[in-house]
Amino acid sequence: MRRAVREIIRARQPHSTDLLQQVKVEQVGGWRARDCFNNSVDFATENVDRHRYKIVSGWIVGEFDPVANGTAAIQHYWNYNVKEDRYIDVTTITNNEQTYHYLIDTELMAYSQQPHIYDAIDDCVGHSLWFSDGSFSLVTKPFLTHIPISKTTPLSADLFYASFFEQRRKEVA
């Protein structure tokens, strides 16, 4: 297990009612790159046996990048085949020069699908994480700005869907 995976589990688990766990996922690709939520939903609903595939939320955690001195953890969605007890990812990953470890974090989907949240957020896939020198930063969308996270700030699901647009607009003004 990668250090970044262990650290995400350690930081997130106290703030999640669901168990975070690393799982083995078969990367099959073939569907739209950078559209994992819609891909996983469409794949599950378009399958002939509509109850065969469940949607899974969590993180794909890349390899440590020595040049950038850190590890990317990208919020991601994939599918679980209930009949074969295996995970598959139909989203095409364009940067296949590295391997990714998959970490289930079901609270991300549960949080983003609440009606009062779903109607207020821009995207069901929230901000990602960057892990470097023992600390996390949020990687916000759409500007990919790194916002350092204090060691005392809980990594609760709402943090990953917080709007930083006003803050970013002030920074560039």
ABEGO torsion letter per residue (X at the ends): XBAAAAAAAAAAAAABABBBBBBBBBBAEGBBBGAAAAAAAAAAAABABAAABBBBBEBBBBBBBAAAGBBBBBBBBBBBBAAAGBBBBABBBABAABBBBBBBBAAAAAAAABAAAAAABABABBBBBBBBGGBBBBBBOAAGBBBBBBAABBBBAAAAABBAAAAAAAAAX
